[in-house]
Amino acid sequence: MIENQESVRAYVADLIDISGMSQSAVAGKAGVFRGNLQKWLRGQGQSLGPPGVSKVLSVLGVESGHLSSAVVHFFDVKDPAPLLRVLSREHGPFRMVAVAPEKSSPRDFLSWGVTVPLFVFSKEVRIVIWQSSGFSSPLIAPLIDSGGVDWLDVPPDPYFSNPTIRTSRETFEKIRKRDLSVADYDAILFPGKKEPTWAEVVSTCEERGLTPGDVLRIIQKKEKK
């Protein structure tokens, strides 16, 4: 959890930096005055107030002090430092892998003007990062050097030196349009993995002797962490 106003401001500033949104856009989506957000970020009093801060954090994809696990977070990263500070607040470890459309080569990306998106994820958080300088991104080394992020172990790709997963062009377009659900994201990473049905969940709980109350207490305990 975030402990004080100073750390909240630093956290919000980092999130705005990597979100690809301007302060004006964030203020507009949160329904707060841009000037109040700017003053608050500069540490000039309580111009937003707790309700305004909560709205800003919600717009930036934060729930209970952490990046929400219910959505895919899309970040445009130019400087790795804010991203690393944001990741340091989350429960790791993190893995990463590049994603490219099927039957494509680096030449395609050069002609399209499209960079390779990087998936960075943990058990709880799913992130798509648009690398600011294409194949020679300065982001990779800082992520590895941080000690909290490592490559996902996938079969080598004939065209890309970094670990890369291929996906359909239709799915790749969803990534480009930032229209990717959590289920879509997980299906790209682990295409053979099927989400369990509610019937399977109930059956497993019954086999293990778990009552509905037991399951509820497990969920509530996890939410408090």
SESEFI-251885 format. One line per field, with one value per residue: residue number from 1; z, x negated, y of N, C-alpha, C in turn. Coordinates in nm, 3 decimals. Layout:
<nodes>
seq	NUM;...
nc3	Z;...
nc1	X;...
nc2	Y;...
cac3	Z;...
cac1	X;...
cac2	Y;...
cc3	Z;...
cc1	X;...
cc2	Y;...
</nodes>
This chain:
<nodes>
seq	1;2;3;4;5;6;7;8;9;10;11;12;13;14;15;16;17;18;19;20;21;22;23;24;25;26;27;28;29;30;31;32;33;34;35;36;37;38;39;40;41;42;43;44;45;46;47;48;49;50;51;52;53;54;55;56;57;58;59;60;61;62;63;64;65;66;67;68;69;70;71;72;73;74;75;76;77;78;79;80;81;82;83;84;85;86;87;88;89;90;91;92;93;94;95;96;97;98;99;100;101;102;103;104;105;106;107;108;109;110;111;112;113;114;115;116;117;118;119;120;121;122;123;124;125;126;127;128;129;130;131;132;133;134;135;136;137;138;139;140;141;142;143;144;145;146;147;148;149;150;151;152;153;154;155;156;157;158;159;160;161;162;163;164;165;166;167;168;169;170;171;172;173;174;175;176;177;178;179;180;181;182;183;184;185;186;187;188;189;190;191;192;193;194;195;196;197;198;199;200;201;202;203;204;205;206;207;208;209;210;211;212;213;214;215;216;217;218;219;220;221;222;223;224;225
nc3	0.000;-0.052;0.141;0.218;0.131;-0.022;-0.143;-0.287;-0.473;-0.615;-0.722;-0.885;-1.064;-1.192;-1.311;-1.487;-1.652;-1.789;-1.899;-2.140;-2.158;-2.131;-1.862;-1.874;-2.012;-1.829;-1.612;-1.729;-1.781;-1.523;-1.417;-1.281;-1.212;-1.431;-1.345;-1.068;-1.044;-1.143;-0.953;-0.724;-0.792;-0.782;-0.517;-0.388;-0.153;-0.068;-0.312;-0.467;-0.296;-0.113;-0.258;-0.524;-0.573;-0.562;-0.789;-0.992;-0.963;-1.026;-1.297;-1.394;-1.372;-1.120;-0.831;-0.493;-0.427;-0.603;-0.937;-1.131;-1.155;-1.323;-1.573;-1.883;-1.889;-2.075;-2.168;-2.268;-2.297;-2.250;-2.084;-1.873;-1.593;-1.446;-1.500;-1.378;-1.112;-1.069;-1.112;-0.897;-0.684;-0.709;-0.675;-0.754;-0.904;-1.227;-1.570;-1.914;-2.264;-2.614;-2.867;-3.182;-3.506;-3.685;-3.948;-4.021;-4.060;-3.947;-4.151;-4.229;-4.009;-4.024;-4.260;-4.201;-3.991;-3.728;-3.394;-3.190;-2.957;-2.604;-2.370;-2.030;-1.730;-1.429;-1.179;-1.112;-1.258;-1.580;-1.851;-2.139;-2.325;-2.529;-2.708;-2.728;-2.910;-3.103;-3.224;-3.097;-2.831;-2.536;-2.310;-2.238;-2.112;-1.859;-1.738;-1.709;-1.553;-1.320;-1.167;-1.109;-1.327;-1.587;-1.887;-2.054;-2.102;-2.412;-2.733;-2.969;-3.209;-3.563;-3.668;-3.471;-3.213;-2.938;-2.698;-2.842;-2.906;-3.143;-3.285;-3.416;-3.694;-3.662;-3.383;-3.317;-3.417;-3.232;-3.013;-3.102;-3.117;-2.857;-2.746;-2.585;-2.396;-2.063;-2.089;-2.360;-2.352;-2.184;-2.343;-2.557;-2.437;-2.327;-2.521;-2.518;-2.283;-2.104;-1.971;-1.661;-1.613;-1.427;-1.325;-1.311;-1.120;-0.892;-0.864;-0.805;-0.562;-0.402;-0.408;-0.255;-0.016;0.046;0.164;0.054;0.226;0.306;0.065;0.020;0.238;0.173;-0.059;0.045;0.224;0.047;-0.088;0.107;0.123
nc1	-0.084;-0.031;-0.207;-0.227;-0.153;-0.360;-0.483;-0.266;-0.231;-0.474;-0.443;-0.211;-0.312;-0.511;-0.352;-0.195;-0.399;-0.476;-0.240;-0.166;0.020;0.111;0.088;0.315;0.493;0.520;0.633;0.873;1.003;1.028;1.197;1.119;0.984;0.733;0.538;0.550;0.455;0.195;0.088;0.105;-0.071;-0.303;-0.330;-0.188;0.004;0.332;0.478;0.624;0.748;0.852;1.066;1.026;0.763;0.798;0.960;0.782;0.583;0.736;0.793;0.540;0.511;0.488;0.552;0.625;0.366;0.199;0.107;0.384;0.509;0.707;0.708;0.526;0.227;0.111;-0.185;-0.389;-0.711;-0.983;-1.190;-1.348;-1.352;-1.114;-0.937;-1.067;-1.054;-0.779;-0.731;-0.872;-0.702;-0.528;-0.428;-0.663;-0.817;-0.894;-0.839;-0.942;-0.868;-0.905;-0.660;-0.542;-0.381;-0.267;-0.454;-0.627;-0.903;-1.195;-1.220;-0.959;-0.865;-1.024;-0.934;-0.666;-0.683;-0.650;-0.706;-0.832;-0.616;-0.659;-0.590;-0.545;-0.518;-0.366;-0.235;-0.013;-0.003;0.028;-0.137;-0.184;-0.441;-0.535;-0.814;-1.038;-1.243;-1.252;-1.417;-1.661;-1.616;-1.667;-1.560;-1.570;-1.815;-1.821;-1.590;-1.660;-1.893;-1.782;-1.715;-1.466;-1.327;-1.309;-1.381;-1.117;-1.114;-1.119;-1.092;-1.361;-1.345;-1.360;-1.415;-1.437;-1.649;-1.599;-1.393;-1.089;-0.741;-0.515;-0.212;0.126;0.204;0.440;0.476;0.246;0.311;0.503;0.342;0.195;0.402;0.462;0.657;0.685;0.778;0.751;0.778;0.712;0.444;0.327;0.373;0.201;-0.051;-0.040;0.072;0.185;0.313;0.610;0.882;1.033;1.366;1.660;1.788;1.582;1.422;1.590;1.616;1.349;1.312;1.497;1.385;1.159;1.264;1.341;1.548;1.801;1.764;1.498;1.365;1.436;1.311;1.043;1.019;1.073;0.861;0.646;0.701;0.645;0.375
nc2	-0.121;0.236;0.472;0.747;1.094;1.203;0.984;0.892;1.100;1.079;0.825;0.855;1.047;0.895;0.698;0.851;0.938;0.701;0.622;0.728;0.922;1.267;1.510;1.665;1.497;1.287;1.423;1.504;1.255;1.166;1.348;1.577;1.906;2.024;2.208;2.173;1.910;1.945;2.125;1.966;1.757;1.898;1.928;2.124;2.171;2.032;2.010;1.831;1.646;1.350;1.206;1.298;1.214;0.938;0.901;0.974;0.778;0.554;0.600;0.563;0.296;0.172;-0.017;-0.038;0.045;-0.090;-0.198;-0.286;-0.619;-0.683;-0.575;-0.515;-0.342;-0.074;0.069;0.343;0.368;0.575;0.646;0.423;0.441;0.543;0.330;0.112;0.191;0.178;-0.096;-0.196;-0.173;-0.374;-0.723;-0.951;-1.246;-1.088;-1.168;-1.141;-1.100;-1.059;-0.978;-1.071;-1.049;-1.340;-1.500;-1.287;-1.057;-0.872;-0.682;-0.629;-0.481;-0.257;-0.142;-0.098;0.073;-0.005;-0.094;-0.365;-0.495;-0.537;-0.782;-0.770;-0.935;-1.066;-1.293;-1.150;-0.909;-0.764;-0.636;-0.433;-0.307;-0.046;-0.017;0.249;0.287;0.088;-0.203;-0.173;-0.111;0.082;-0.017;-0.287;-0.381;-0.233;-0.344;-0.615;-0.584;-0.489;-0.702;-0.795;-0.877;-1.113;-1.301;-1.477;-1.824;-1.937;-2.106;-2.041;-1.772;-1.741;-1.488;-1.290;-1.176;-1.153;-1.333;-1.428;-1.434;-1.553;-1.434;-1.428;-1.212;-1.077;-1.079;-0.938;-0.688;-0.615;-0.575;-0.353;-0.168;-0.137;-0.295;-0.524;-0.797;-0.946;-1.222;-1.253;-1.173;-1.369;-1.591;-1.545;-1.570;-1.829;-2.038;-2.297;-2.321;-2.358;-2.176;-2.260;-2.392;-2.278;-2.497;-2.685;-2.560;-2.565;-2.841;-2.914;-2.780;-2.917;-3.172;-3.129;-3.074;-2.815;-2.560;-2.316;-2.098;-2.133;-2.082;-1.815;-1.690;-1.736;-1.580;-1.323;-1.297;-1.291;-1.051;-0.864;-0.855
cac3	0.000;-0.053;0.282;0.245;0.015;-0.105;-0.225;-0.380;-0.582;-0.696;-0.792;-0.990;-1.164;-1.270;-1.393;-1.598;-1.742;-1.873;-1.949;-2.274;-2.148;-2.074;-1.737;-1.910;-2.044;-1.704;-1.535;-1.796;-1.759;-1.380;-1.378;-1.189;-1.283;-1.466;-1.258;-0.936;-1.056;-1.157;-0.823;-0.632;-0.830;-0.739;-0.372;-0.340;-0.077;-0.092;-0.415;-0.521;-0.191;-0.128;-0.368;-0.651;-0.587;-0.593;-0.928;-1.078;-0.956;-1.099;-1.441;-1.424;-1.361;-0.988;-0.733;-0.361;-0.422;-0.696;-1.071;-1.131;-1.225;-1.404;-1.704;-1.940;-1.881;-2.191;-2.133;-2.368;-2.210;-2.308;-1.979;-1.793;-1.448;-1.388;-1.509;-1.276;-0.980;-1.062;-1.097;-0.765;-0.589;-0.736;-0.631;-0.862;-1.009;-1.357;-1.691;-2.031;-2.395;-2.725;-2.942;-3.323;-3.584;-3.755;-4.085;-4.042;-4.036;-3.912;-4.265;-4.223;-3.908;-4.073;-4.362;-4.140;-3.885;-3.607;-3.304;-3.131;-2.819;-2.503;-2.263;-1.899;-1.651;-1.310;-1.158;-1.092;-1.343;-1.723;-1.909;-2.275;-2.337;-2.663;-2.698;-2.795;-3.014;-3.186;-3.191;-3.011;-2.716;-2.415;-2.198;-2.204;-2.015;-1.723;-1.681;-1.667;-1.446;-1.198;-1.089;-1.088;-1.455;-1.667;-2.010;-2.058;-2.177;-2.529;-2.842;-3.043;-3.331;-3.667;-3.707;-3.360;-3.118;-2.806;-2.694;-2.911;-2.932;-3.262;-3.270;-3.542;-3.727;-3.603;-3.242;-3.311;-3.436;-3.105;-2.929;-3.153;-3.087;-2.712;-2.725;-2.545;-2.265;-1.985;-2.149;-2.483;-2.312;-2.136;-2.456;-2.635;-2.362;-2.306;-2.613;-2.491;-2.150;-2.110;-1.846;-1.605;-1.603;-1.289;-1.284;-1.274;-0.995;-0.785;-0.847;-0.738;-0.421;-0.333;-0.392;-0.150;0.109;0.072;0.162;0.000;0.326;0.297;-0.057;0.041;0.330;0.097;-0.147;0.128;0.278;-0.064;-0.119;0.213;0.111
cac1	0.000;-0.102;-0.212;-0.212;-0.122;-0.479;-0.501;-0.154;-0.261;-0.581;-0.384;-0.126;-0.399;-0.573;-0.250;-0.163;-0.514;-0.480;-0.107;-0.143;0.120;0.067;0.156;0.449;0.578;0.548;0.727;1.003;1.065;1.057;1.298;1.063;0.925;0.593;0.457;0.542;0.365;0.058;0.046;0.088;-0.193;-0.416;-0.332;-0.128;0.127;0.426;0.567;0.711;0.824;0.852;1.150;0.962;0.647;0.851;1.005;0.663;0.522;0.823;0.769;0.407;0.514;0.443;0.652;0.568;0.223;0.123;0.162;0.496;0.493;0.828;0.691;0.392;0.173;0.031;-0.279;-0.483;-0.826;-1.100;-1.292;-1.314;-1.351;-0.979;-0.881;-1.130;-1.000;-0.642;-0.739;-0.926;-0.591;-0.444;-0.477;-0.728;-0.906;-0.837;-0.898;-0.911;-0.887;-0.858;-0.550;-0.542;-0.281;-0.316;-0.504;-0.683;-1.046;-1.229;-1.196;-0.818;-0.850;-1.090;-0.849;-0.541;-0.708;-0.593;-0.803;-0.788;-0.571;-0.718;-0.500;-0.609;-0.406;-0.383;-0.111;0.098;-0.006;0.003;-0.177;-0.237;-0.527;-0.578;-0.952;-1.048;-1.345;-1.253;-1.493;-1.775;-1.557;-1.750;-1.480;-1.595;-1.924;-1.781;-1.495;-1.737;-1.985;-1.707;-1.706;-1.327;-1.267;-1.390;-1.315;-1.038;-1.182;-1.042;-1.180;-1.421;-1.280;-1.464;-1.441;-1.458;-1.749;-1.536;-1.281;-0.973;-0.625;-0.438;-0.067;0.194;0.207;0.563;0.447;0.145;0.382;0.567;0.236;0.166;0.515;0.479;0.788;0.647;0.830;0.664;0.784;0.632;0.302;0.284;0.376;0.080;-0.163;-0.025;0.182;0.249;0.375;0.753;0.939;1.128;1.506;1.706;1.819;1.455;1.379;1.675;1.581;1.219;1.333;1.566;1.289;1.064;1.337;1.355;1.684;1.805;1.705;1.352;1.319;1.453;1.206;0.916;1.020;1.064;0.725;0.559;0.727;0.588;0.228
cac2	0.000;0.363;0.510;0.889;1.176;1.223;0.865;0.888;1.193;1.021;0.710;0.909;1.110;0.788;0.634;0.942;0.938;0.582;0.589;0.782;1.028;1.393;1.543;1.713;1.382;1.215;1.505;1.498;1.125;1.152;1.446;1.678;2.019;2.004;2.291;2.110;1.795;1.994;2.178;1.853;1.687;1.982;1.929;2.248;2.154;1.923;2.064;1.727;1.579;1.203;1.155;1.328;1.126;0.805;0.902;0.977;0.645;0.462;0.625;0.509;0.150;0.130;-0.058;-0.069;0.073;-0.172;-0.210;-0.378;-0.747;-0.705;-0.515;-0.512;-0.207;-0.036;0.175;0.396;0.394;0.639;0.639;0.304;0.464;0.542;0.195;0.029;0.229;0.126;-0.241;-0.229;-0.174;-0.492;-0.853;-1.023;-1.193;-1.058;-1.224;-1.059;-1.163;-0.977;-1.039;-1.029;-1.122;-1.457;-1.486;-1.154;-1.045;-0.733;-0.592;-0.586;-0.378;-0.135;-0.081;-0.054;0.171;-0.061;-0.155;-0.491;-0.476;-0.623;-0.822;-0.785;-0.987;-1.149;-1.367;-1.058;-0.790;-0.785;-0.508;-0.426;-0.189;-0.008;0.027;0.379;0.292;-0.030;-0.323;-0.140;-0.043;0.093;-0.063;-0.427;-0.398;-0.191;-0.440;-0.733;-0.544;-0.462;-0.826;-0.835;-0.914;-1.204;-1.345;-1.599;-1.929;-1.979;-2.151;-1.929;-1.726;-1.729;-1.349;-1.199;-1.225;-1.165;-1.428;-1.370;-1.519;-1.514;-1.440;-1.399;-1.069;-1.023;-1.052;-0.833;-0.562;-0.583;-0.518;-0.219;-0.081;-0.138;-0.356;-0.659;-0.838;-1.032;-1.355;-1.245;-1.164;-1.500;-1.685;-1.521;-1.625;-1.973;-2.070;-2.425;-2.319;-2.329;-2.128;-2.358;-2.350;-2.272;-2.634;-2.747;-2.498;-2.619;-2.982;-2.921;-2.740;-3.026;-3.282;-3.093;-3.051;-2.672;-2.507;-2.179;-2.007;-2.146;-2.013;-1.671;-1.645;-1.737;-1.463;-1.203;-1.292;-1.250;-0.911;-0.781;-0.851
cc3	0.000;0.086;0.307;0.115;-0.078;-0.197;-0.325;-0.501;-0.674;-0.781;-0.909;-1.101;-1.252;-1.363;-1.511;-1.700;-1.838;-1.937;-2.094;-2.276;-2.091;-1.940;-1.764;-1.939;-1.919;-1.622;-1.595;-1.771;-1.613;-1.333;-1.275;-1.273;-1.309;-1.373;-1.119;-0.937;-1.063;-1.026;-0.725;-0.663;-0.790;-0.587;-0.312;-0.275;-0.118;-0.199;-0.476;-0.413;-0.217;-0.239;-0.505;-0.677;-0.625;-0.737;-1.024;-1.079;-1.034;-1.250;-1.484;-1.401;-1.227;-0.900;-0.603;-0.359;-0.518;-0.835;-1.072;-1.208;-1.320;-1.546;-1.751;-1.940;-2.002;-2.155;-2.253;-2.292;-2.289;-2.212;-1.890;-1.644;-1.389;-1.391;-1.399;-1.136;-0.963;-1.039;-0.957;-0.659;-0.601;-0.685;-0.752;-0.832;-1.139;-1.465;-1.807;-2.158;-2.501;-2.800;-3.084;-3.399;-3.660;-3.898;-4.113;-4.009;-3.995;-4.026;-4.267;-4.126;-3.952;-4.175;-4.304;-4.040;-3.751;-3.522;-3.247;-2.988;-2.726;-2.396;-2.136;-1.801;-1.528;-1.295;-1.154;-1.198;-1.486;-1.789;-2.054;-2.286;-2.482;-2.651;-2.784;-2.907;-3.085;-3.133;-3.100;-2.886;-2.598;-2.291;-2.148;-2.093;-1.874;-1.658;-1.629;-1.547;-1.314;-1.108;-1.068;-1.213;-1.531;-1.789;-1.986;-2.145;-2.289;-2.637;-2.918;-3.171;-3.437;-3.701;-3.592;-3.259;-2.977;-2.811;-2.747;-2.931;-3.055;-3.232;-3.403;-3.567;-3.670;-3.456;-3.227;-3.331;-3.309;-3.008;-2.972;-3.118;-2.937;-2.673;-2.685;-2.407;-2.191;-2.044;-2.279;-2.451;-2.271;-2.248;-2.546;-2.568;-2.354;-2.389;-2.584;-2.360;-2.160;-1.973;-1.791;-1.603;-1.457;-1.237;-1.238;-1.141;-0.878;-0.756;-0.772;-0.591;-0.341;-0.309;-0.277;-0.018;0.144;0.063;0.096;0.095;0.323;0.178;-0.040;0.133;0.261;0.009;-0.067;0.186;0.170;-0.095;-0.017;0.201;0.032
cc1	-0.087;-0.094;-0.187;-0.191;-0.241;-0.500;-0.387;-0.183;-0.370;-0.529;-0.299;-0.209;-0.465;-0.472;-0.209;-0.274;-0.512;-0.345;-0.085;-0.038;0.057;0.138;0.297;0.544;0.616;0.651;0.867;1.075;1.104;1.166;1.249;1.004;0.776;0.501;0.441;0.448;0.220;0.004;0.018;-0.041;-0.318;-0.424;-0.273;0.008;0.209;0.527;0.660;0.802;0.826;0.943;1.086;0.842;0.692;0.896;0.886;0.596;0.605;0.802;0.636;0.398;0.471;0.563;0.582;0.417;0.137;0.186;0.270;0.464;0.608;0.815;0.547;0.345;0.082;-0.055;-0.365;-0.605;-0.942;-1.219;-1.257;-1.299;-1.210;-0.915;-0.938;-1.078;-0.858;-0.647;-0.787;-0.817;-0.506;-0.510;-0.532;-0.733;-0.830;-0.912;-0.863;-0.938;-0.837;-0.748;-0.551;-0.434;-0.345;-0.360;-0.553;-0.831;-1.075;-1.205;-1.053;-0.802;-0.915;-1.002;-0.718;-0.562;-0.653;-0.705;-0.745;-0.742;-0.635;-0.613;-0.582;-0.499;-0.454;-0.254;0.009;0.108;-0.042;-0.021;-0.221;-0.316;-0.562;-0.717;-0.974;-1.150;-1.362;-1.342;-1.612;-1.728;-1.653;-1.678;-1.523;-1.699;-1.884;-1.681;-1.568;-1.825;-1.913;-1.698;-1.565;-1.257;-1.363;-1.310;-1.230;-1.111;-1.091;-1.139;-1.236;-1.344;-1.387;-1.501;-1.481;-1.555;-1.692;-1.423;-1.153;-0.865;-0.554;-0.289;-0.002;0.194;0.332;0.540;0.345;0.208;0.453;0.466;0.209;0.276;0.544;0.616;0.768;0.702;0.726;0.661;0.703;0.483;0.250;0.280;0.253;-0.040;-0.158;0.094;0.252;0.324;0.521;0.801;1.037;1.269;1.545;1.738;1.693;1.404;1.457;1.638;1.449;1.232;1.399;1.471;1.192;1.132;1.352;1.501;1.683;1.745;1.553;1.298;1.327;1.343;1.069;0.907;1.002;0.923;0.628;0.576;0.664;0.437;0.182
cc2	0.126;0.423;0.658;0.966;1.195;1.103;0.849;0.978;1.136;0.905;0.758;0.972;1.005;0.722;0.721;0.941;0.820;0.548;0.632;0.890;1.154;1.415;1.593;1.599;1.305;1.291;1.497;1.367;1.106;1.249;1.545;1.791;1.995;2.083;2.232;1.989;1.842;2.050;2.066;1.778;1.767;1.992;2.054;2.222;2.034;1.963;1.959;1.668;1.429;1.152;1.180;1.239;0.986;0.795;0.898;0.839;0.543;0.476;0.563;0.358;0.094;0.095;-0.096;-0.057;-0.006;-0.166;-0.318;-0.506;-0.773;-0.651;-0.535;-0.368;-0.181;0.085;0.213;0.445;0.454;0.630;0.519;0.331;0.467;0.403;0.106;0.062;0.176;-0.025;-0.280;-0.234;-0.300;-0.619;-0.929;-1.171;-1.167;-1.135;-1.132;-1.138;-1.065;-1.052;-0.982;-1.107;-1.238;-1.423;-1.345;-1.156;-0.901;-0.636;-0.541;-0.470;-0.247;-0.065;-0.029;0.059;0.126;-0.122;-0.283;-0.467;-0.579;-0.652;-0.840;-0.824;-1.063;-1.229;-1.275;-0.949;-0.827;-0.650;-0.528;-0.296;-0.166;0.052;0.150;0.382;0.158;-0.141;-0.295;-0.067;-0.037;0.040;-0.201;-0.442;-0.351;-0.288;-0.564;-0.699;-0.519;-0.585;-0.875;-0.882;-1.006;-1.247;-1.469;-1.700;-1.979;-2.027;-2.032;-1.898;-1.704;-1.585;-1.258;-1.258;-1.241;-1.267;-1.363;-1.474;-1.465;-1.528;-1.405;-1.249;-1.003;-0.988;-0.941;-0.695;-0.519;-0.524;-0.375;-0.120;-0.072;-0.192;-0.502;-0.689;-0.922;-1.172;-1.360;-1.251;-1.301;-1.603;-1.667;-1.586;-1.777;-2.023;-2.202;-2.430;-2.277;-2.283;-2.231;-2.302;-2.344;-2.411;-2.707;-2.692;-2.556;-2.764;-2.997;-2.884;-2.853;-3.143;-3.256;-3.061;-2.905;-2.631;-2.369;-2.076;-2.011;-2.067;-1.862;-1.617;-1.640;-1.613;-1.335;-1.186;-1.244;-1.102;-0.817;-0.768;-0.731
</nodes>
